[in-house]
Amino acid sequence: MIKCKCDVEKLIKKRESPEERPVYYVSIEVMYAIIKKAHISTGHGSRDRMLKHIKEKYANITKDSLELFKSCCVVCEEKRKRPKTKGVVVKPILSSEFNSRAQVDLIDMQSLSQWQYKRIMVYQCHLMKFVILRSWESATRY
């Protein structure tokens, strides 16, 4: 036990050498205030940043208590909320029968001049994802 300037006795952790700074054990009544002070001084930092800051002075404040405090912090909760991305809402294409809806793509293969076929048609059914490929010699021939 050691007496502080304010005439309050505090329990300290055993030191390896007399030159080491004292590390205090904290009572449950003052733990909240110490964690709050550390949390604000680290700029609403993470659990590990607070733990590093606290371990210099205090011995019995656990990671769980820091995590609990951080989960209740209103400022940290606002930081965690990410703005919703505004963009195009894609509605799925619904189909009930085979080949009632499909997608057709035409792939140009003219850069491969050694081939006889210049284009490939890709047909895909939306319901079953069934694919039909057909090669074309020219764009005018179906």
Backbone as ProteinMPNN parsed JSONL, in Angstrom:
{"seq_chain_A": "MIKCKCDVEKLIKKRESPEERPVYYVSIEVMYAIIKKAHISTGHGSRDRMLKHIKEKYANITKDSLELFKSCCVVCEEKRKRPKTKGVVVKPILSSEFNSRAQVDLIDMQSLSQWQYKRIMVYQCHLMKFVILRSWESATRY", "coords_chain_A": {"N_chain_A": [[0.839, -1.175, 0.0], [0.385, 2.252, -0.672], [0.524, 5.697, 0.107], [-1.143, 8.341, -1.387], [-0.897, 11.76, -2.591], [-3.318, 12.794, -1.91], [-4.108, 11.717, 0.491], [-5.178, 9.131, 0.262], [-5.132, 5.693, 0.371], [-3.584, 3.439, -1.851], [-3.379, 0.395, -3.612], [-0.497, -1.074, -4.97], [1.18, -2.602, -7.76], [3.701, -5.099, -7.545], [7.023, -4.017, -7.889], [9.849, -4.459, -10.045], [12.199, -3.069, -9.774], [13.284, -0.298, -7.724], [13.276, 2.043, -9.22], [11.315, 1.911, -11.105], [8.16, 3.118, -12.272], [5.236, 3.408, -10.228], [2.564, 1.06, -10.544], [-0.809, 1.031, -10.34], [-3.488, -0.726, -8.646], [-6.881, -0.718, -9.449], [-9.938, 0.332, -8.026], [-13.318, -0.829, -8.375], [-15.125, 1.254, -8.346], [-13.864, 3.541, -9.352], [-13.009, 2.773, -11.798], [-14.539, 3.175, -14.172], [-14.301, 5.965, -14.616], [-11.562, 6.194, -15.105], [-11.23, 4.626, -17.412], [-12.853, 6.064, -19.177], [-11.481, 8.521, -19.299], [-9.064, 7.662, -20.466], [-10.041, 6.728, -22.883], [-11.022, 9.03, -24.143], [-8.679, 10.566, -24.211], [-7.171, 9.113, -26.017], [-8.394, 9.762, -28.325], [-10.906, 8.59, -28.852], [-10.022, 6.012, -29.276], [-9.065, 2.653, -30.301], [-9.604, -0.545, -28.637], [-7.118, -1.707, -28.092], [-5.36, 0.476, -28.239], [-6.262, 1.99, -26.075], [-5.708, 0.166, -24.017], [-2.916, 0.028, -24.087], [-2.334, 2.63, -23.299], [-3.444, 2.675, -20.722], [-2.146, 0.586, -19.317], [0.282, 1.618, -18.529], [-0.128, 2.899, -16.117], [-2.048, 1.534, -14.61], [-3.057, -1.672, -13.268], [-5.111, -3.678, -13.204], [-7.141, -3.426, -15.153], [-9.077, -4.809, -17.582], [-9.11, -6.213, -20.955], [-11.674, -6.911, -21.696], [-13.319, -5.197, -20.176], [-12.623, -2.77, -21.314], [-13.502, -3.175, -23.924], [-16.238, -3.423, -23.49], [-16.839, -0.842, -22.542], [-16.189, 0.649, -24.837], [-18.091, -0.323, -26.637], [-20.366, 0.903, -25.724], [-20.019, 3.572, -26.179], [-21.194, 6.544, -27.527], [-20.114, 8.28, -29.467], [-18.246, 6.64, -30.748], [-19.99, 4.775, -31.807], [-21.315, 6.305, -33.728], [-19.175, 6.733, -35.434], [-18.799, 4.164, -36.386], [-21.026, 3.726, -37.949], [-21.548, 3.526, -41.262], [-21.946, 5.539, -44.134], [-24.735, 4.978, -46.223], [-24.403, 3.563, -49.408], [-25.257, 5.271, -52.257], [-26.786, 4.419, -55.133], [-27.48, 2.709, -58.19], [-30.33, 0.769, -58.008], [-30.576, -2.546, -58.448], [-32.871, -4.614, -59.819], [-33.765, -7.995, -59.644], [-34.123, -10.172, -62.457], [-36.985, -11.882, -62.922], [-38.194, -15.019, -63.785], [-40.479, -17.54, -64.856], [-40.719, -19.76, -66.455], [-38.9, -22.074, -68.507], [-36.783, -20.652, -70.907], [-38.404, -18.379, -71.089], [-37.427, -15.881, -70.55], [-34.415, -14.421, -71.653], [-30.916, -13.817, -72.355], [-28.95, -12.358, -74.859], [-25.819, -12.246, -76.343], [-23.357, -10.894, -78.527], [-20.277, -11.761, -79.625], [-17.434, -10.353, -80.954], [-15.056, -11.687, -83.05], [-13.196, -10.868, -84.921], [-10.594, -10.022, -84.723], [-9.07, -12.266, -84.57], [-7.875, -13.427, -87.148], [-7.213, -15.855, -88.336], [-9.211, -17.631, -87.954], [-12.166, -19.15, -89.256], [-14.692, -18.428, -88.449], [-16.224, -15.406, -87.552], [-17.749, -14.262, -85.539], [-19.324, -14.908, -82.341], [-22.286, -16.08, -80.996], [-23.908, -15.813, -77.908], [-26.279, -17.297, -75.983], [-28.34, -17.167, -73.187], [-30.453, -18.623, -70.853], [-32.47, -17.101, -68.399], [-33.737, -18.335, -66.228], [-32.751, -21.032, -65.856], [-30.093, -20.717, -66.375], [-29.008, -21.841, -68.574], [-26.891, -22.271, -71.361], [-26.339, -21.491, -74.776], [-24.143, -21.685, -77.42], [-23.203, -20.254, -80.51], [-21.512, -20.204, -83.511], [-20.656, -17.757, -85.991], [-20.088, -17.016, -89.407], [-20.207, -14.546, -90.704], [-21.554, -11.208, -90.112], [-24.033, -10.841, -91.28], [-25.237, -13.244, -91.728], [-27.548, -15.448, -90.254]], "CA_chain_A": [[0.0, 0.0, 0.0], [1.104, 3.517, -0.739], [-0.353, 6.844, 0.306], [-1.021, 9.375, -2.416], [-0.921, 13.138, -2.123], [-4.655, 13.121, -1.434], [-4.337, 10.914, 1.695], [-5.938, 7.918, -0.052], [-4.222, 4.57, 0.189], [-3.809, 2.672, -3.079], [-2.595, -0.819, -3.739], [0.333, -1.022, -6.17], [1.75, -3.859, -8.241], [5.096, -5.263, -7.122], [7.974, -3.506, -8.879], [11.106, -5.194, -10.191], [13.259, -2.212, -9.229], [12.701, 0.917, -7.118], [13.215, 3.119, -10.205], [10.101, 1.765, -11.922], [6.992, 3.896, -11.862], [4.23, 2.543, -9.604], [1.381, 0.679, -11.318], [-1.846, 0.931, -9.315], [-4.703, -1.519, -8.802], [-8.004, 0.214, -9.472], [-11.199, -0.168, -7.473], [-14.405, -0.86, -9.348], [-15.826, 2.536, -8.318], [-13.171, 4.556, -10.159], [-12.577, 2.187, -13.074], [-15.248, 3.817, -15.277], [-13.714, 7.283, -14.859], [-10.221, 6.004, -15.675], [-11.389, 4.154, -18.789], [-13.399, 7.181, -19.955], [-10.386, 9.473, -19.514], [-8.138, 7.057, -21.436], [-10.732, 6.637, -24.175], [-11.06, 10.368, -24.726], [-7.305, 11.017, -24.484], [-6.674, 8.42, -27.22], [-9.194, 10.176, -29.477], [-11.878, 7.497, -29.054], [-9.195, 4.984, -29.882], [-9.466, 1.249, -30.224], [-9.377, -1.219, -27.359], [-5.687, -1.922, -27.888], [-4.732, 1.772, -27.945], [-6.606, 2.33, -24.687], [-4.998, -0.757, -23.13], [-1.522, 0.476, -24.041], [-2.325, 3.874, -22.513], [-3.817, 2.378, -19.331], [-1.185, -0.338, -18.697], [1.408, 2.37, -17.965], [-0.44, 3.362, -14.763], [-3.004, 0.695, -13.881], [-2.746, -3.093, -13.457], [-6.202, -4.652, -13.249], [-8.19, -3.092, -16.12], [-8.991, -5.876, -18.588], [-9.546, -5.943, -22.327], [-13.137, -7.045, -21.748], [-13.943, -3.982, -19.664], [-12.401, -1.73, -22.323], [-14.387, -3.493, -25.046], [-17.591, -3.091, -23.045], [-16.956, 0.618, -22.543], [-16.16, 1.112, -26.227], [-19.353, -0.676, -27.294], [-21.411, 1.814, -25.229], [-19.655, 4.949, -26.506], [-22.063, 7.088, -28.584], [-19.269, 8.828, -30.529], [-17.694, 5.498, -31.496], [-21.112, 4.184, -32.542], [-21.517, 7.149, -34.904], [-18.041, 6.466, -36.331], [-18.979, 2.839, -36.994], [-22.085, 3.766, -38.952], [-21.044, 3.951, -42.552], [-23.028, 6.065, -44.963], [-25.235, 4.024, -47.208], [-24.017, 3.905, -50.765], [-26.372, 5.602, -53.121], [-26.482, 3.977, -56.481], [-28.561, 2.098, -58.936], [-30.904, -0.415, -57.393], [-30.755, -3.548, -59.49], [-33.929, -5.575, -59.523], [-33.492, -9.254, -60.337], [-35.054, -10.568, -63.502], [-37.696, -13.077, -62.49], [-38.857, -15.77, -64.853], [-41.136, -18.721, -64.294], [-40.643, -20.898, -67.371], [-37.653, -22.227, -69.268], [-36.693, -19.835, -72.119], [-39.355, -17.267, -71.14], [-36.55, -14.708, -70.594], [-33.051, -14.829, -71.991], [-29.972, -12.766, -72.705], [-28.178, -12.708, -76.045], [-24.631, -11.423, -76.566], [-22.628, -11.188, -79.755], [-18.85, -11.522, -79.392], [-16.728, -10.136, -82.217], [-13.765, -12.388, -83.053], [-12.509, -10.505, -86.161], [-9.161, -9.828, -84.485], [-8.44, -13.566, -84.812], [-8.116, -13.579, -88.587], [-6.962, -17.213, -88.803], [-10.422, -18.413, -87.784], [-13.194, -19.018, -90.29], [-15.856, -17.789, -87.842], [-15.881, -14.045, -87.133], [-18.534, -13.865, -84.372], [-19.925, -15.975, -81.541], [-23.499, -15.671, -80.319], [-24.091, -16.47, -76.622], [-27.675, -17.229, -75.549], [-28.444, -17.72, -71.834], [-31.777, -18.588, -70.231], [-32.356, -16.514, -67.06], [-34.236, -19.229, -65.191], [-31.885, -22.187, -65.635], [-28.709, -20.337, -66.716], [-28.62, -22.718, -69.683], [-26.183, -21.471, -72.364], [-26.16, -22.018, -76.129], [-23.149, -20.928, -78.177], [-23.295, -20.506, -81.941], [-20.505, -19.431, -84.239], [-21.117, -17.14, -87.234], [-19.015, -16.662, -90.333], [-20.304, -13.106, -90.941], [-22.594, -10.561, -89.311], [-25.323, -10.842, -91.992], [-25.798, -14.588, -91.752], [-28.143, -15.842, -88.985]], "C_chain_A": [[0.885, 1.239, 0.0], [0.102, 4.651, -0.548], [-0.077, 7.855, -0.78], [-1.018, 10.746, -1.762], [-2.261, 13.478, -1.48], [-5.052, 12.29, -0.213], [-5.242, 9.706, 1.462], [-4.923, 6.808, -0.276], [-4.605, 3.795, -1.059], [-2.88, 1.479, -3.091], [-1.79, -0.745, -5.03], [0.855, -2.412, -6.497], [3.224, -3.903, -7.833], [6.024, -4.838, -8.259], [9.228, -4.365, -8.892], [12.275, -4.396, -9.608], [12.613, -0.949, -8.659], [12.559, 2.081, -8.108], [11.946, 3.06, -11.06], [8.986, 2.63, -11.371], [5.96, 2.954, -11.236], [3.05, 2.301, -10.553], [0.312, 0.321, -10.292], [-2.926, -0.086, -9.68], [-5.882, -0.571, -8.612], [-9.225, -0.436, -8.835], [-12.291, -0.04, -8.54], [-15.124, 0.489, -9.437], [-15.178, 3.581, -9.224], [-12.755, 4.041, -11.538], [-13.236, 2.877, -14.267], [-14.611, 5.154, -15.624], [-12.343, 7.174, -15.512], [-10.315, 5.561, -17.132], [-11.905, 5.285, -19.675], [-12.304, 8.189, -20.283], [-9.405, 8.942, -20.561], [-8.756, 7.01, -22.829], [-10.757, 7.99, -24.874], [-9.656, 10.851, -25.071], [-6.676, 10.305, -25.678], [-7.505, 8.776, -28.45], [-10.234, 9.146, -29.857], [-11.197, 6.342, -29.782], [-9.73, 3.578, -29.675], [-9.146, 0.679, -28.845], [-7.89, -1.349, -27.078], [-4.943, -0.612, -27.605], [-5.024, 2.196, -26.519], [-5.832, 1.458, -23.711], [-3.539, -0.347, -22.984], [-1.39, 1.726, -23.171], [-2.55, 3.59, -21.021], [-2.764, 1.529, -18.623], [0.029, 0.371, -18.104], [1.168, 2.732, -16.503], [-1.262, 2.38, -13.938], [-2.831, -0.778, -14.246], [-3.95, -3.975, -13.74], [-7.365, -4.269, -14.173], [-8.033, -4.043, -17.312], [-9.443, -5.403, -19.967], [-11.069, -5.998, -22.435], [-13.834, -5.789, -21.254], [-13.757, -2.827, -20.646], [-13.327, -1.931, -23.516], [-15.835, -3.14, -24.7], [-17.804, -1.58, -23.047], [-17.045, 1.148, -23.967], [-17.47, 0.805, -26.945], [-20.496, 0.233, -26.866], [-21.142, 3.268, -25.581], [-20.477, 5.435, -27.708], [-21.238, 7.608, -29.756], [-18.692, 7.702, -31.382], [-18.784, 4.813, -32.327], [-21.39, 4.984, -33.813], [-20.395, 6.942, -35.919], [-18.242, 5.159, -37.088], [-20.04, 2.836, -38.075], [-21.503, 4.315, -40.239], [-22.208, 4.502, -43.376], [-23.441, 5.03, -46.012], [-24.85, 4.486, -48.6], [-25.263, 4.148, -51.594], [-25.984, 5.219, -54.537], [-27.716, 3.377, -57.126], [-29.037, 0.857, -58.199], [-31.206, -1.399, -58.518], [-31.818, -4.532, -59.04], [-33.625, -6.857, -60.277], [-34.556, -9.531, -61.403], [-35.68, -11.887, -63.082], [-38.355, -13.735, -63.693], [-39.392, -17.068, -64.271], [-41.039, -19.946, -65.187], [-39.298, -20.895, -68.089], [-37.769, -21.46, -70.581], [-37.768, -18.751, -72.204], [-38.613, -15.924, -71.149], [-35.132, -15.187, -70.843], [-32.215, -13.594, -72.29], [-29.154, -13.249, -73.884], [-27.026, -11.718, -76.17], [-23.976, -11.861, -77.858], [-21.176, -10.792, -79.534], [-18.152, -11.45, -80.744], [-15.345, -10.773, -82.133], [-12.953, -12.036, -84.296], [-11.02, -10.274, -85.969], [-8.388, -11.136, -84.672], [-8.695, -13.953, -86.264], [-7.907, -14.999, -89.09], [-8.212, -18.091, -88.685], [-11.396, -18.14, -88.911], [-14.403, -18.256, -89.748], [-15.454, -16.453, -87.24], [-16.62, -13.598, -85.878], [-19.056, -15.101, -83.647], [-21.162, -15.39, -80.867], [-23.636, -16.495, -79.041], [-25.534, -16.229, -76.195], [-27.758, -17.892, -74.179], [-29.861, -17.527, -71.307], [-31.621, -18.065, -68.801], [-32.799, -17.46, -65.949], [-33.224, -20.318, -64.851], [-30.399, -21.885, -65.84], [-28.13, -21.267, -67.792], [-28.031, -21.865, -70.795], [-26.108, -22.227, -73.682], [-25.168, -21.1, -76.826], [-23.314, -21.273, -79.645], [-22.28, -19.626, -82.643], [-21.089, -18.935, -85.557], [-19.911, -16.819, -88.101], [-19.021, -15.169, -90.634], [-21.457, -12.534, -90.147], [-23.966, -10.639, -89.973], [-25.994, -12.211, -91.979], [-26.317, -14.957, -90.372], [-28.03, -17.309, -88.893]], "O_chain_A": [[1.968, 1.266, 0.585], [-1.04, 4.559, -0.998], [1.074, 8.187, -1.062], [-1.123, 10.872, -0.542], [-2.335, 14.346, -0.61], [-6.242, 12.178, 0.082], [-5.987, 9.303, 2.356], [-3.965, 6.975, -1.031], [-5.781, 3.524, -1.305], [-1.738, 1.552, -2.636], [-2.334, -0.393, -6.076], [0.957, -3.279, -5.629], [3.9, -2.875, -7.784], [5.851, -5.229, -9.414], [9.618, -4.929, -7.869], [13.207, -4.956, -9.032], [11.515, -0.575, -9.069], [11.794, 3.011, -7.853], [11.557, 4.058, -11.666], [8.881, 2.846, -10.163], [5.827, 1.813, -11.677], [2.603, 3.203, -11.261], [0.502, -0.58, -9.475], [-3.241, -0.285, -10.853], [-5.873, 0.275, -7.717], [-9.511, -1.609, -9.073], [-12.184, 0.754, -9.474], [-15.671, 0.83, -10.486], [-15.874, 4.417, -9.801], [-12.211, 4.792, -12.348], [-12.571, 3.139, -15.269], [-14.4, 5.451, -16.8], [-12.003, 7.977, -16.38], [-9.577, 6.052, -17.986], [-11.441, 5.446, -20.804], [-12.209, 8.658, -21.417], [-8.966, 9.686, -21.439], [-8.072, 7.227, -23.83], [-10.533, 8.069, -26.082], [-9.458, 11.48, -26.11], [-5.748, 10.832, -26.291], [-7.341, 8.162, -29.504], [-10.43, 8.856, -31.037], [-11.714, 5.785, -30.75], [-10.713, 3.358, -28.968], [-8.512, 1.325, -28.011], [-7.448, -1.126, -25.952], [-3.999, -0.597, -26.814], [-4.142, 2.704, -25.826], [-5.352, 1.947, -22.688], [-2.99, -0.372, -21.882], [-0.44, 1.854, -22.398], [-1.911, 4.204, -20.166], [-2.514, 1.735, -17.435], [0.732, -0.2, -17.271], [2.116, 2.862, -15.729], [-1.188, 2.387, -12.709], [-2.501, -1.105, -15.386], [-3.811, -4.957, -14.47], [-8.478, -4.757, -13.977], [-6.989, -4.073, -17.963], [-10.065, -4.351, -20.119], [-11.675, -5.224, -23.177], [-14.827, -5.358, -21.839], [-14.65, -1.991, -20.789], [-13.872, -0.968, -24.055], [-16.565, -2.614, -25.539], [-18.84, -1.098, -23.507], [-17.882, 2.0, -24.266], [-17.914, 1.595, -27.778], [-21.499, 0.329, -27.572], [-21.98, 4.124, -25.299], [-20.458, 4.817, -28.772], [-21.61, 7.405, -30.912], [-18.658, 7.807, -32.608], [-18.516, 4.329, -33.427], [-21.669, 4.402, -34.861], [-20.635, 6.971, -37.126], [-17.907, 5.05, -38.267], [-19.974, 2.041, -39.013], [-21.023, 5.448, -40.282], [-23.323, 3.982, -43.314], [-22.616, 4.323, -46.592], [-24.961, 5.668, -48.926], [-26.189, 3.338, -51.622], [-24.96, 5.663, -55.056], [-28.839, 3.534, -56.647], [-28.238, 0.002, -57.815], [-31.993, -1.111, -59.42], [-31.68, -5.196, -58.013], [-33.259, -6.802, -61.451], [-35.723, -9.167, -61.255], [-34.985, -12.888, -62.909], [-38.992, -13.072, -64.511], [-38.835, -17.621, -63.323], [-41.257, -21.065, -64.721], [-38.655, -19.857, -68.25], [-38.762, -21.608, -71.294], [-38.025, -18.244, -73.296], [-39.116, -14.942, -71.694], [-34.702, -16.215, -70.318], [-32.731, -12.489, -72.454], [-28.714, -14.399, -73.919], [-27.227, -10.505, -76.11], [-24.026, -13.03, -78.24], [-20.877, -9.624, -79.285], [-18.262, -12.358, -81.567], [-14.555, -10.439, -81.25], [-12.097, -12.823, -84.7], [-10.256, -10.322, -86.934], [-7.18, -11.111, -84.907], [-9.616, -14.712, -86.564], [-8.379, -15.33, -90.178], [-8.258, -19.179, -89.259], [-11.446, -17.036, -89.454], [-15.063, -17.526, -90.488], [-14.468, -16.366, -86.509], [-16.184, -12.66, -85.211], [-19.211, -16.175, -84.229], [-21.093, -14.331, -80.242], [-23.501, -17.718, -79.069], [-25.961, -15.082, -76.062], [-27.313, -19.027, -74.004], [-30.398, -16.419, -71.313], [-30.746, -18.523, -68.067], [-32.28, -17.386, -64.835], [-32.881, -20.504, -63.684], [-29.546, -22.71, -65.514], [-26.916, -21.444, -67.893], [-28.607, -20.835, -71.146], [-25.851, -23.431, -73.715], [-25.334, -19.881, -76.823], [-23.538, -22.431, -79.997], [-22.209, -18.425, -82.383], [-21.918, -19.61, -86.168], [-18.859, -16.409, -87.609], [-17.957, -14.575, -90.803], [-22.251, -13.278, -89.573], [-24.977, -10.514, -89.283], [-27.201, -12.312, -92.2], [-25.588, -14.796, -89.393], [-28.462, -17.9, -87.904]]}, "name": "protein", "num_of_chains": 1, "seq": "MIKCKCDVEKLIKKRESPEERPVYYVSIEVMYAIIKKAHISTGHGSRDRMLKHIKEKYANITKDSLELFKSCCVVCEEKRKRPKTKGVVVKPILSSEFNSRAQVDLIDMQSLSQWQYKRIMVYQCHLMKFVILRSWESATRY"}
